[in-house]
């Protein structure tokens, strides 16, 4: 059951990283924090380089990475913007839509179709999204749905979920043409390098801000590296579906952080809604 512990550490690392990023974005640009999120993980990832076996790369590895990188850059910037402008408890849960979108993209890209549990999962994810704003039902049965459209951060995270559904398939191709831990580590070095010119353009060359809070940034980098490494370790010990099911619990930890750290409102109903969405994600994943 060591894989379960690794997957749980991955989930907690994701939620903690999001919480720390939101805290520093009270004063910093989301483009800058996007670079910090991955860039500061590199010193920690370097420690694992001597233990990573370089596999023989398949013919589609680099093609997948080349397509992945620009999509990932757009996704991470939208992701950071989302949690900057809106509550964690109203943004992070919409990551649950990734496996819903994945059903569509997997069918188009890999010719995979859902079974009965997948369809039930879609219903649960939809119900959970409705429950996130359940307190508005006294204003009308459609108000919880309308509330999603009024929260810009939620809409941005829905866009991120769609991009991640594409990236999940491309990442799967890259892993099949390498190994999970090799791809998981080397990918973020390439991503960071690609992010640097984007951030330089955004900040008009004022890259000094990247070093303005080394303590806080290194903490973000530590949890980022933990997420990457423990994700890869657990993936190599158990089937992907089981690992991802545990990793999805990061949504619940994010909602808890929203209530404890940022004093967000209506946490109980958002936790219940998020739990229903996680249950739906698990059904779709399995």
C-alpha positions in Angstrom: 0.0 0.0 0.0 3.0 2.3 -0.2 1.6 3.6 -3.5 -1.4 4.9 -1.6 0.9 6.9 0.7 2.8 8.3 -2.3 -0.5 9.3 -4.1 -1.8 10.9 -0.9 1.4 12.9 -0.5 1.0 14.0 -4.2 -2.6 15.2 -3.5 -1.5 17.2 -0.4 1.4 18.6 -2.2 -0.8 19.9 -5.1 -3.2 21.5 -2.7 -0.5 23.1 -0.6 1.3 24.4 -3.6 -1.9 26.0 -4.8 -2.5 27.6 -1.4 1.0 29.0 -1.3 0.8 30.4 -4.8 -2.5 32.1 -4.0 -0.9 33.8 -1.0 2.0 35.3 -2.9 -0.3 36.3 -5.8 -1.9 38.8 -3.4 1.0 41.0 -4.5 2.6 39.3 -7.5 1.7 38.7 -11.1 0.3 35.4 -12.1 2.8 35.0 -15.0 5.7 35.4 -12.5 4.2 32.9 -10.1 3.6 30.4 -12.9 7.4 30.5 -13.5 8.1 30.3 -9.8 5.8 27.3 -9.4 7.9 25.1 -11.7 11.2 27.0 -11.8 11.8 26.7 -8.1 11.1 22.9 -8.2 14.2 22.4 -10.4 16.9 22.5 -7.7 15.0 19.8 -5.8 14.4 17.7 -9.0 18.2 17.9 -9.7 18.8 15.8 -6.6 17.0 12.9 -8.3 18.9 13.1 -11.7 21.6 10.6 -10.7 18.9 8.0 -10.0 16.9 8.4 -13.2 17.6 5.9 -16.0 17.5 7.5 -19.4 15.3 5.2 -21.5 15.3 4.7 -25.2 12.9 7.3 -26.4 10.1 6.3 -28.8 9.4 8.1 -32.1 6.5 10.1 -30.7 8.2 11.4 -27.5 9.5 14.7 -28.7 6.5 15.4 -30.9 4.2 15.0 -27.9 6.4 17.3 -25.8 6.5 20.0 -28.5 2.7 20.0 -28.7 2.3 19.8 -24.9 4.5 22.8 -24.0 2.5 25.7 -25.5 -0.8 24.2 -24.2 0.8 23.7 -20.7 1.9 27.4 -20.7 -1.6 28.6 -21.5 -3.1 26.3 -18.9 -0.8 27.2 -16.1 -1.2 31.0 -16.6 -5.0 30.6 -16.7 -4.8 28.3 -13.7 -2.8 30.9 -11.7 -5.1 33.7 -12.8 -8.1 31.6 -11.7 -7.0 31.0 -8.2 -5.7 34.6 -7.9 -9.0 36.3 -8.6 -11.5 33.8 -7.1 -11.8 31.6 -4.0 -9.9 28.2 -4.0 -13.2 26.5 -3.1 -14.9 27.8 -6.2 -12.1 27.2 -8.7 -10.1 24.1 -7.9 -13.2 21.8 -7.8 -13.7 22.5 -11.5 -10.6 20.4 -12.2 -13.1 17.6 -11.9 -14.3 18.5 -15.4 -11.0 17.2 -16.8 -12.1 13.6 -16.9 -15.4 14.7 -18.3 -13.7 16.5 -21.2 -11.3 13.6 -21.3 -14.1 11.3 -22.4 -14.6 13.4 -25.4 -10.9 14.0 -26.3 -10.0 10.4 -25.6 -12.7 9.3 -28.0 -11.5 11.7 -30.7 -7.8 11.1 -30.2 -7.6 7.5 -28.9 -11.0 6.1 -29.9 -11.7 5.2 -26.2 -15.4 5.4 -25.1 -16.9 5.5 -21.6 -18.8 2.7 -19.9 -21.8 2.9 -17.5 -19.6 4.0 -14.6 -18.3 6.8 -16.8 -21.7 8.1 -17.5 -22.7 8.0 -13.8 -19.5 9.8 -13.0 -20.5 12.6 -15.4 -23.8 13.0 -13.6 -22.0 13.1 -10.2 -19.6 15.8 -11.4 -22.4 17.9 -12.7 -24.4 17.5 -9.5 -21.3 18.4 -7.5 -20.8 21.6 -9.5 -24.4 22.5 -8.8 -23.9 22.0 -5.1 -21.0 24.4 -4.9 -23.4 27.3 -5.0 -26.4 25.5 -3.4 -27.1 28.3 -1.0 -28.3 30.4 -4.0 -31.2 27.9 -4.6 -33.6 30.1 -2.6 -33.2 32.7 -5.4 -34.3 30.1 -8.0 -33.5 26.6 -9.1 -31.1 27.8 -11.8 -29.2 30.2 -9.7 -26.4 27.8 -8.6 -25.7 27.2 -12.3 -25.8 30.9 -13.1 -23.4 31.6 -10.2 -20.8 29.6 -12.0 -21.0 31.9 -15.0 -20.6 34.9 -12.8 -17.4 33.7 -11.1 -14.6 34.5 -13.6 -12.1 32.2 -11.8 -14.5 29.3 -12.2 -14.8 29.9 -15.9 -11.0 30.1 -16.3 -10.6 26.8 -14.4 -13.2 25.1 -16.7 -11.0 26.2 -19.7 -7.9 24.8 -17.8 -9.8 21.5 -17.3 -10.4 21.3 -21.0 -6.8 21.9 -21.9 -5.7 19.3 -19.3 -8.0 16.8 -21.0 -6.0 17.2 -24.2 -2.7 17.3 -22.3 -3.5 14.0 -20.4 -3.7 12.2 -23.7 -0.5 13.8 -25.0 1.2 13.0 -21.7 0.1 9.4 -22.0 1.7 9.2 -25.4 5.0 10.7 -24.1 5.1 8.3 -21.2 4.5 5.3 -23.5 7.5 6.5 -25.5 9.7 6.9 -22.4 9.1 6.1 -18.7 6.9 7.9 -16.1 9.7 9.2 -13.9 11.9 10.3 -16.8 9.1 12.2 -18.5 7.8 13.6 -15.1 11.2 15.2 -14.3 12.6 16.2 -17.7 9.3 17.7 -18.8 9.4 20.4 -16.2 12.9 21.5 -17.1 11.7 22.0 -20.7 8.5 23.8 -19.5 10.5 26.2 -17.3 12.8 27.1 -20.1 9.8 27.8 -22.4 8.1 29.9 -19.7 11.1 32.2 -19.2 10.7 34.3 -22.4 6.9 34.5 -21.9 7.4 35.9 -18.4 10.2 38.2 -19.6 7.8 39.6 -22.2 5.1 40.0 -19.6 7.3 41.8 -17.1 9.2 43.8 -19.7 12.5 42.2 -18.7 12.1 42.8 -14.9 13.0 39.2 -14.0 14.6 40.3 -10.7 11.2 39.7 -9.0 11.8 36.0 -9.4 14.4 36.3 -6.6 12.4 38.7 -4.4 11.1 36.2 -1.8 13.5 33.2 -1.9 12.0 31.6 1.2 8.4 31.6 0.0 9.4 30.6 -3.5 11.6 27.7 -2.4 8.7 26.4 -0.3 6.4 26.5 -3.4 9.2 24.8 -5.3 9.6 22.1 -2.7 5.9 21.1 -2.8 6.0 21.3 -6.6 8.9 18.9 -6.7 7.2 16.6 -4.1 4.1 16.5 -6.3 6.2 15.5 -9.4 8.4 12.9 -7.7 5.7 11.2 -5.6 3.3 11.2 -8.6 6.0 9.3 -10.6 6.8 7.0 -7.8 3.2 5.9 -7.3 2.5 5.6 -11.0 5.3 3.0 -11.2 3.8 0.9 -8.4 0.1 0.8 -9.3 -2.2 1.2 -12.2 -2.7 4.8 -13.3 -6.4 4.8 -12.6 -6.0 3.9 -8.9 -3.2 6.5 -8.4 -5.2 9.3 -10.1 -8.2 8.5 -8.0 -6.3 9.2 -4.8 -4.6 12.2 -6.3 -8.0 13.7 -7.0 -8.5 14.2 -3.3 -6.3 17.3 -3.7 -9.6 19.1 -4.5 -10.9 18.5 -1.0 -7.6 19.6 0.6 -7.8 22.8 -1.4 -11.4 23.5 -0.2 -10.2 23.0 3.4 -7.3 25.4 2.8 -9.8 27.9 1.4 -11.7 27.8 4.6 -8.8 27.7 7.1 -6.3 30.0 5.4 -8.4 32.4 3.3 -11.6 32.3 5.4 -13.8 31.6 2.4 -17.5 31.4 2.9 -20.0 28.5 2.5 -17.2 25.9 2.9 -19.5 23.1 4.1 -21.6 23.1 0.9 -18.5 23.6 -1.2 -16.8 20.6 0.5 -19.9 18.5 -0.1 -20.1 19.6 -3.7 -16.4 18.9 -4.2 -16.7 15.5 -2.6 -19.5 14.6 -5.0 -17.3 15.8 -7.9 -14.4 13.8 -6.7 -16.6 10.7 -6.5 -17.6 11.4 -10.1 -14.0 11.8 -11.2 -13.1 8.4 -9.6 -15.9 6.6 -11.4 -14.8 8.1 -14.7 -11.2 7.3 -14.0 -11.9 3.7 -13.0 
